[in-house]
């Protein structure tokens, strides 16, 4: 067995819970509680990421040891496993202590390019599980595993996935919260990140007036993850906050670029690294609908709808500012940073949308061009991914061909879409005229468009097909989608007919393909 190069910085440098009992409770003045994964009946490795195994220097591990460590059967020698204490605002309301209810951090593993905080999701009860069991099911684990890696290859900042394992246990879940629970296959995902520190990690101590532990955690975070900012001071704390605001803003622009909807943007689900974390009831836009949310819990108020994600991110950052205020004790500099988010986001969003349609300079009419486009996309129920990827085929000399393509990529019937054709025709005329102001060659334009408009994304119905097969012990679609989504911007013609297509009719109302619950 090769020796894994590990560290336990979080568990040795920060205050821990002195109570070692694994029972649900309120944990005071501690950043974590030590907890050991619950061994399972018959663990089985379904899939692991070759890239992450290589990055984390795990390729020489014996298969039985890899499975044992990353499914929770055995501890990595020298590790101090723990679950983190944090709070959070859920759907806009303060929820108090939350914590890692079904996640157990193993240790930090030194990789080729960085150190990775390594975590098991679904490995058993923790002091933060409240009334839950701390387990996860195969359904949600497949979704998290595939989406983590898909997002990385799309160029969207994200946690990564190392492995996906069956536990051999059965787990009771009520998938739609409708009073009809059933047993499902248990599973564990091993996921990694620079750290799993969240906005809520700071909020919990600020809410309790525990400035001592808050200061310790902030100073630790700066020392190990933001050391370029310098020694802790009021100036450094502001620079720390500003960097989180910047990376969060860029992440959300990327979400909007690829049509990703997180679904549960609570402050405990926001990483201080500006990476996408906690893949629960997420979804991908099919027809363009800014009011769409994939989360059944969010169905009434639609707080986390696609079009509201930038505003929610700002709201969450404001809660982080409130949590850091005791260390800064000035409102004005924090507010200036938040105000900058608003103006900068609008600019970043406009430039991103222009890039998606192949425009790389700025003209005074560009905002209207984008506004008109969004109006058409919405009113025509246009498939988000297909429309933008196919826009590279637009030829101003043959507008009629592109109008036929638009008709094909809409979820409306031909009769319904006929009402929108004049609007599309007018937009294509404006677009054609605007393209003539660009100096870039058509070939280069297409090349650049294809780098920001993915051809393949992990639509919910694609995940569901893989889940349905996996329930029958057929993991071929997990492999296929994993490989497909490694190259989301590449044509892959052999995959086009199967995966570069609109949502099939059967998936519109099928559980798991449209809206999902937080149940997992």
N, C-alpha and C positions, 0 to 999 in steps of 0.2 A: 504493500500500500504506500503510495506517495504521500508526503506530508502536505496538507493544505496550509498555506500561509495565512494565518488569521490574526485578527486583533479584536479586543473587547473594549474599545475606547468608550463607547456610550455607557456600558455597564460598569466601568471602573472609574470614570472621571466625573460622573454625575450622581446626585443623590438617588438612592434606590429605596424601595419600600422595605422596611425591616421585617414586615410580616410575610412569612414564606408560605402561608396557606393559600391554596388555589380555590378561593371562594369569592364570589362577587361581593364587592365592597367599595366604599369611597376611599380613595388613596390620597393622603395628604402629604405635601412637601416632598414629593418624590417624582422623578421623571419616568420611572419604570418599576415593574415588579418582576422578579425572577419567576419563571414558569417553564416547565418541561413539556415538550410535545407529548400527546397521548398516543402510545403505540397502537397500531390498528391491526385488524384481523389478518389481512393478506395483501400487503402492498404490491402494486404492479406498476412499473414505469410504462406510460403510454407514449410519451414523446419528450424529447429534450432538445434544446437549441444548440446546434453544433457551434455557432458563433459565440454564444455565451460560455459554453464549456471551454472553448479555446481561450477566450478572453480571461476567464477566471482560473486558468491553469488546472483544469479538472479532468483533462482528457486521459490522464494516466491512472485515474482512480479505477479500481476494480468495479465492474458494473454493480455487484451486490452492495458495495460500500456507497456508491453514488446513490442508489435507490434508498438505502437505509438512512443516509444523512438528509436527503432532500425530500423524504416523505415523512420524516419524524420518527423513524424506528430506532435510530441510534443518534447520540449526540456527536458532533464533530469534536475530536479530542481537544481539550483546552477551551472550548466555547462556554459562554455564560448566556444561555437563552433567556429571553425576557419579552414582556409585552409592555408597550409604551402607554403612559398616562397622558391623555389630552382631552380637551373639551371641544365644543363647536357650536356654531349656529346652524340649525337644521331648518331649511325652508324659511329662513329669516328670523327664527326664534332661538334664543339661547337655550341649549339643551343640557348645560352643565357638564359633568364628567362623562366622557364617552370611552375613549381608550381603545386599545387593540382587542376587540371582542372576539375575533377569530384569526388573529395574526400573531405569530411568535417569531421574534427576531433571533436568529441563531448566533450571529457574530458578524464582523466585517472581514471580507476575504480580499486579499491583495491580488489584483488582476494585473494584466499586462499594461493597461493604460491608466487605471485608477483603482481605488479601493471601493468594494461593493458591499453595502449593507445588505445582508441576505436574510430573507424572511420566508416563513411557511404560512400560507393562507389556508385555513381549514384543518389545522393540526390539533384542535381540541380546545377545551374550556380554558379561560384565563380569568383573572380577577376582574376584568372589564367586560365580561360576556353578559352581564346583567342576567336576564332570564333565558338567554339563548344557550346553545350547546357548543359554540365555537367551531362548528364543523362547516364544510362546504360540500356542494354536490357537483357531480360531473358536468351537468349542464352549464352552470355559471363558471366553472373552472376552465372549461374549453373556451368559453367566450373571453375570459380574461387572458388566458395563455395566448390565443391567436391574436387578439387585438393589441396586446402589448408589443408584440413583434411586428405586426402590420403597421402600427403607428410609427415605430422606429424607422422602418424602411420608407415610409411616406415622408420622413424628415420632420415629423412632429415630435417635440420633446416628450419623453415618456419614461416610466419605469420599464424595466425589461423583464422577460420571463426566462427562467432557466429550465424548468421541467414541469411536467404534468403527470401526476400519478393517481391511480385508483387506490383507495384504502382497503377495499374488500368489505367495508361496512355499509349498512343501509342508514340513510338519513331521512327523517320526516320533514317535509316542507309543504307549505301551502303556497303554491306558485303564484296564484292570483289574489291571495288574501280573501278568498270567497268562502271560507269555511269548509273547503274540500282538500285537506292535506293528504299526502300520499308519500310512500317511501321512494327514495331515489338513491342512486349509487353515490357513495361518498368519494371525494377526491381532494387532493392537495396540490396547489400550485406553489412552486418555489419562485419568488420574484425578487428582483434586486434593484437597487437604486443607489445614488450617492449617499442618501440617508432617507429615512421615512419620517422626518420631522415635518410637521404640518403647521398651518396657521393656528390651528387649535391647540398645538403644543404650547404656544405662548399664551393663548387666551385663557387656559385653565388657571394659570398662576396669577395672571392679572385679575381675573374675576374673583379670586380668593384673597386678593391683597397680599399675595406671597411674593414680594419683590425680591427676596433673597434667592429663591429657586428660579424665578424668572431671569434674574441677572446671570445666574450660573449657566442656565440653558442657552441664553443669547450669547454669552461669552464663549461657551463651548462651540456653538455653531459657527461663530466667526473664526475661531481658532482653527477649526478643522475643515471648514467648507468655504470660508470667505476670507482667508488669511491675507489675501492681497489688499484688503481694506485697511490693514494695520491693527494696532493694539486697540482694545475696547476704550471708547470714549463717546461722548455725545455725538461728535462729528462722525465717528465710525458707525454708530447705531443708525444715523440718518442715511449714510451711504449704503448700509446693509438693507434698510427698508427700500431705498431707491432701486437697488439691484433686483430685489424680489418683484417690485412693481414692473420693472422693465422686462424681466424674463416671463412674468405672468402675461403681460400684454402681448408679447411676441407669440407665446403659446396659443393664446385665444385667437389671434389672427390666423394662425395655422389651422386651428379647429374650423374656423369659418371658411378657409381656403379649400379644405377637403370635404366639408359637409358633415363634420363629426359633431354629435350632440352628446355631451357628457351625461346629462340626465339627473345628476344628484350633486350639484356644485355646493354642497355644504362646506363650511370653513374647515371642517376636519378632513375634507377630501381635497384640500388644496395644498400642494407641496411648496415648501420655501425655495425649492430649486427651479421652479417654473417648469415642472414636468407633469404630464398627465398621470394621475394616480387614481386608484380605486375604480376599476372597470366593473360597474354594476349594471344598472338598467340603461346603458348607453345605446346609441343607435346612429345610423347614417341616413342622411336625407335621401329619400327616393324622389318623390315629386317635391319641387321647391315650395316649402311652406315654413315661413319664419316663425309661425306659432306652434310648430310641432315639437312635442316632447315625447321621448320614448318611455317615460316613467309613469306608471299608472298612479302612483301616489301624488304625482304632480299634475294629474289630468285636469283638475278643476281650475286651479289658479295659473298653471303653466309658467311658474316662476323660472324654470330652467329650460324654457323653449329655446330653439336655435337662435332666434333673433335677439334674445335677451342675454345671451352668454357674456358679451362684453360688459354690460351693465352690472351683471351679477358679480363678475370678477372684480370690478371696481368696488362694489359694495363689500365684498369679502376682504379686499385690501384695506378698506376703511376700518373693518373690525380688527385687522392686524395692526393698523396704526394705533388704534385705541389700546391694544394689548401692549405695544411698545412704548406708549406714552409715559408710563412711570419712569422709564430710563432716560427720557428726553425732556419731558416736562415743558414742552413748547408745542403749541398747536400749529402755528404758522408754517414752519418748515415741513411738517408732515403734510399739511394741506396743499402746499405748493407742489409736492411730489405727486399727490393724488390728482391735482388739477392738470398737471403735465400729462398724466395718463390719458385724460379725456381728449386733449388736443392731439396728442401723438397717435392715439389709437385711430382717430378719424383719418389722419394722413396715411398711416400704415395700411388701413383697410382699403382706402381708395387706390393706393399704389398696388396693393395685392390684387384687387379686382381688375385693374387695368392690365396687369401682367397676365391674368387668366385669359383675357381676350386679345393678347398680343400687342398691347400698347405700352411702350417703355419710355415715352416722354410725357410731358404734362401740357395740356391745352385747357383753355378756360371753359370749354363746354364738356369736359370729361365727367364731371360729377353728374350732370344731367344724363349723359349717355349711360352711365352705370345705373342711375335711378330708373331710367326707362327700361333697361334690361331686366332689373329685378322685378319691376311691375309685370313685365311680360312673362318672366319665368313663373311667377306666382299665379297669375291669372290663367296660364296655360298648363299648370300642373306639370311642369317640365322636369324630366329626370335630371337631377343636378349633375351627376358624374358624366352621363352620356352627353348632355348638351355641351359642357365645357370641353370635353375631350374631342368631340366631333367638330367643334368650332374651327379647329385647325384645317378643316377641309373646305372652309368657305372660299368661294371664288366669286368675286364681284361681277364677273362676266356671265355667271350662270346662277343668278339668285334663286331661280325656280327650283333648282336641284336642292338647295339648302332648305328651302321652305318645306320640301318633301321630307327631308331629314328631321326637321323640327317636328313635323307631324308624326313621324315615327317615334320620336323620343318623348312625346307627351303621353300622359296618362288619361287625357280626355279622349272622348270619341271624336271621329272626324267631324261630325256635325257640330259638336261643341267647340272644337278647335277652329272651325271655319270663322267663328266670330272674332277670333284673335289674329287671323292671318294678315289683315291690313296693318295691325300694330306691329307685327313681326316684319312685314315688308318694309314699313317705314323705318324700323330700327336697323334693319340690315342696310338700308340706304345710308343712314347716318353713320353706321359703323364703317361701311365701305369708304365713305368720304373721309372719315377720320383716319383710316389706315393709310391713306395717300399722303398724310403729313409725316408719317414715319419714314426714316431713312434706312432702316434695317431691311435686309433682303427677306424675301418670303421664306426661303429655306431656313434662315436663322430664326425668323419669327416662330415658325412651326417648332423648331428645336427647343426654343425657350418656353413656348406654351406647353410643350409636352413634359417639361421638367416641373411644372407647377400644377398641371391638371392630370391627376392619376387616371389610369385606365381601369384599374382594379382596386376596389375598397372592400372591406369586410361587411357587406350588407347583412342585416340580421337574418334574412332567409338563408343566406349561405352558411352562416354559423349553425342555424337550426338543422340544415341537412346533415352537417357533420355530427351534430349532437344526436340526431335520430339514428345515424349509423353506429355511432359509438355506443349507444344504449344496447345495440345488438352485437357488441364486441368487434365491430368493424371500424378500424381507425384509419382507413385509407383516405377518407376525405380530410381528416386533420392533416395528414401528410401533404395532400394535394394543395390545400389552401395555404398551409405554411409556406410551401415552395412558391406558389403563385404570388403571394403577397410580399415575398422578398424582392420582387421586381415590379412594383405597382405602376411604374411609368413606362415599362417596356411593352411592346406590342403583344408578344407571346401569341401569335396567330392561332396556334393549336388550342388555345384556351378561350378565344374570343366568343365563339358561339355559345359556349356554356356559361361564361361568367361576365362577359361584357354585354349585359342585357338588362332590360327593365325587370322590376319585381314581378314574378309570375302571379297570376290571379289567385292561386291557391294560398299565397303567402299574405294576402292583404289583411285578413282577419285572424290568421293562425296564431295561436299562443307562441310567443318567442320571436315572432317575425315582425310584429308591429310594435305594440307597447309591452313593457315588461315591468315586473315589480322589483323591489329591492331584495326579495326573498332569494336566498342562496344557501 
